[in-house]
Amino acid sequence: MKIKSMAFDDLVVMRSQIDAEIEMRISKQRMKLIEAISELRGTVPSKNGVERGGKAHPLKGRELPPLYRNPKNAAETWAGRGNRPRWLTAAIKSGKKLEAFLIK
């Protein structure tokens, strides 16, 4: 192509087409790199670009036996995972020790 002899409007149109093609190729290359890095790290790329771990934690979803029981209501128990229940938090604030609620 003889760029020097082209009209200005034609050059501007060609430039926008070239820019669009470059952006598309950059995007494809970026996705290939993300997939390759994810494969090496053992993670799974998601659509929004945030990576998720390929394997779940071994204790996730597994129920544990309760370790603590509410003396006022025996149906209320806590396995020691996650946030403390309200009854336990209130009792600790009132001065009781966590060990007092252990199930023997």
Contact map, one row per residue, 1 for C-alpha under 8 A:
11100000000000000000000000000000000000000000000000000000000000000000000000000000000000000000000000000000
11111100000000000000000000000000000000000000000000000000000000000000000000000000000000000000000000000000
11111100001000000000000000000000000000000000000000000000000000000000000000000000000000000000000000000000
01111100000000000000000000000000000000000000000000000000000000000000000000000000000000000000000000000000
01111110000000000000000000000000000000000000000000000000000000000000000000000000000000000000000000000000
01111111011000000000000000000000000000000000000000000000000000000000000000000000000000000000000000000000
00001111111000000000000000000000000000000000000000000000000000000000000000000000000000000000000000000000
00000111111100000000000000000000000000000000000000000000000000000000000000000000000000000000000000000000
00000011111110000000000000000000000000000000000000000000000000000000000000000000000000000000000000000000
00000111111111000000000000000000000000000000000000000000000000000000000000000000000000000000000000000000
00100111111111100000000000000000000000000000000000000000000000000000000000000000000000000000000000000000
00000001111111110000000000000000000000000000000000000000000000000000000000000000000000000000000000000000
00000000111111111000000000000000000000000000000000000000000000000000000000000000000000000000000000000000
00000000011111111100000000000000000000000000000000000000000000000000000000000000000000000000000000000000
00000000001111111110000000000000000000000000000000000000000000000000000000000000000000000000000000000000
00000000000111111111000000000000000000000000000000000000000000000000000000000000000000000000000000000000
00000000000011111111100000000000000000000000000000000000000000000000000000000000000000000000000000000000
00000000000001111111110000000000000000000000000000000000000000000000000000000000000000000000000000000000
00000000000000111111111000000000000000000000000000000000000000000000000000000000000000000000000000000000
00000000000000011111111100000000000000000000000000000000000000000000000000000000000000000000000000000000
00000000000000001111111110000000000000000000000000000000000000000000000000000000000000000000000000000000
00000000000000000111111111000000000000000000000000000000000000000000000000000000000000000000000000000000
00000000000000000011111111100000000000000000000000000000000000000000000000000000000000000000000000000000
00000000000000000001111111110000000000000000000000000000000000000000000000000000000000000000000000000000
00000000000000000000111111111000000000000000000000000000000000000000000000000000000000000000000000000000
00000000000000000000011111111100000000000000000000000000000000000000000000000000000000000000000000000000
00000000000000000000001111111110000000000000000000000000000000000000000000000000000000000000000000000000
00000000000000000000000111111111000000000000000000000000000000000000000000000000000000000000000000000000
00000000000000000000000011111111100000000000000000000000000000000000000000000000000000000000000000000000
00000000000000000000000001111111110000000000000000000000000000000000000000000000000000000000000000000000
00000000000000000000000000111111111000000000000000000000000000000000000000000000000000000000000000000000
00000000000000000000000000011111111100000000000000000000000000000000000000000000000000000000000000000000
00000000000000000000000000001111111110000000000000000000000000000000000000000000000000000000000000000000
00000000000000000000000000000111111111000000100000000000000000000000000000000000000000000000000000000000
00000000000000000000000000000011111111100000100000000000000000000000000000000000000000000000000000000000
00000000000000000000000000000001111111110000000000000000000000000000000000000000000000000000000000000000
00000000000000000000000000000000111111111000000000000000000000000000000000000000000000000000000000000000
00000000000000000000000000000000011111111111100000100000000000000000000000000000000000000000000000000000
00000000000000000000000000000000001111111111000000000000000000000000000000000000000000000000000000000000
00000000000000000000000000000000000111111110000000000000000000000000000000000000000000000000000000000000
00000000000000000000000000000000000011111110000000000000000000000000000000000000000000000000000000000000
00000000000000000000000000000000000001111111000000001100000000000000000000000000000000000000000000000000
00000000000000000000000000000000000001111111100000111100000000000000000000000000000000000000000000000000
00000000000000000000000000000000000001100111110000111100000000000000000000000000000000000000000000000000
00000000000000000000000000000000011001000011111011110000000000000000000000000000000000000000000000000000
00000000000000000000000000000000000000000001111111110000000000000000000000000000000000000000000000000000
00000000000000000000000000000000000000000000111111000000000000000000000000000000000000000000000000000000
00000000000000000000000000000000000000000000011111000000000000000000000000000000000000000000000000000000
00000000000000000000000000000000000000000000111111100000000000000000000000000000000000000000000000000000
00000000000000000000000000000000000000000000111111110000000000000000000000000000000000000000000000000000
00000000000000000000000000000000000001000011110011111000000000000000000000000000000000000000000000000000
00000000000000000000000000000000000000000011110001111100000000000000000000000000000000000000000000000000
00000000000000000000000000000000000000000111000000111111000000000000000000000000000000000000000000000000
00000000000000000000000000000000000000000111000000011111000000000000000000000000000000000000000000000000
00000000000000000000000000000000000000000000000000001111100000000000000000000000000000000000000000000000
00000000000000000000000000000000000000000000000000001111110100000000000000000000000000000000000000000000
00000000000000000000000000000000000000000000000000000011111100000000000000000000000000000000000000000000
00000000000000000000000000000000000000000000000000000001111100000000000000000000000000000000000000000000
00000000000000000000000000000000000000000000000000000000111111000000000000000000000000000000000000000000
00000000000000000000000000000000000000000000000000000001111111000000000000000000000000000000000000000000
00000000000000000000000000000000000000000000000000000000001111100000000000000000000000000000000000000000
00000000000000000000000000000000000000000000000000000000001111110000000000000000000000000000000000000000
00000000000000000000000000000000000000000000000000000000000011111000000000000000000000000000000000000000
00000000000000000000000000000000000000000000000000000000000001111100000000000010000000000000000000000000
00000000000000000000000000000000000000000000000000000000000000111110000000000010000000000000000000000000
00000000000000000000000000000000000000000000000000000000000000011111100000001111000000000000000000000010
00000000000000000000000000000000000000000000000000000000000000001111100000001111000000000000000000000110
00000000000000000000000000000000000000000000000000000000000000000111110000001111000000000000000000001110
00000000000000000000000000000000000000000000000000000000000000000111111011111100000000000000000000001110
00000000000000000000000000000000000000000000000000000000000000000001111111111000000000110000000000001000
00000000000000000000000000000000000000000000000000000000000000000000111111000000000000000000000000001000
00000000000000000000000000000000000000000000000000000000000000000000011111000000000000000000000000000000
00000000000000000000000000000000000000000000000000000000000000000000111111110000000000000000000000000000
00000000000000000000000000000000000000000000000000000000000000000000111111111000000000000000000000000000
00000000000000000000000000000000000000000000000000000000000000000000110011111000000000000000000000000000
00000000000000000000000000000000000000000000000000000000000000000000110011111100000000000000000000000000
00000000000000000000000000000000000000000000000000000000000000000111110001111110000000000000000000000000
00000000000000000000000000000000000000000000000000000000000000000111100000011111100110000000000000000000
00000000000000000000000000000000000000000000000000000000000000011111000000001111100000000000000000000000
00000000000000000000000000000000000000000000000000000000000000000111000000000111110100000000000000000000
00000000000000000000000000000000000000000000000000000000000000000000000000000111111100000000000000000000
00000000000000000000000000000000000000000000000000000000000000000000000000000001111100000000000000000000
00000000000000000000000000000000000000000000000000000000000000000000000000000000111110000000000000000000
00000000000000000000000000000000000000000000000000000000000000000000000000000101111111011000000000000000
00000000000000000000000000000000000000000000000000000000000000000000000000000100001111111000000000000000
00000000000000000000000000000000000000000000000000000000000000000000000000000000000111111100000000000000
00000000000000000000000000000000000000000000000000000000000000000000010000000000000011111110000000000000
00000000000000000000000000000000000000000000000000000000000000000000010000000000000111111111000001000000
00000000000000000000000000000000000000000000000000000000000000000000000000000000000111111111100000000000
00000000000000000000000000000000000000000000000000000000000000000000000000000000000001111111110000000000
00000000000000000000000000000000000000000000000000000000000000000000000000000000000000111111111100000000
00000000000000000000000000000000000000000000000000000000000000000000000000000000000000011111111111000000
00000000000000000000000000000000000000000000000000000000000000000000000000000000000000001111111100000000
00000000000000000000000000000000000000000000000000000000000000000000000000000000000000000111111100000000
00000000000000000000000000000000000000000000000000000000000000000000000000000000000000000011111110000000
00000000000000000000000000000000000000000000000000000000000000000000000000000000000000000011111111010000
00000000000000000000000000000000000000000000000000000000000000000000000000000000000000000001001111111000
00000000000000000000000000000000000000000000000000000000000000000000000000000000000000010001000111111100
00000000000000000000000000000000000000000000000000000000000000000000000000000000000000000000000011111100
00000000000000000000000000000000000000000000000000000000000000000000000000000000000000000000000111111100
00000000000000000000000000000000000000000000000000000000000000000001111000000000000000000000000011111110
00000000000000000000000000000000000000000000000000000000000000000011100000000000000000000000000001111111
00000000000000000000000000000000000000000000000000000000000000000111100000000000000000000000000000001111
00000000000000000000000000000000000000000000000000000000000000000000000000000000000000000000000000000111
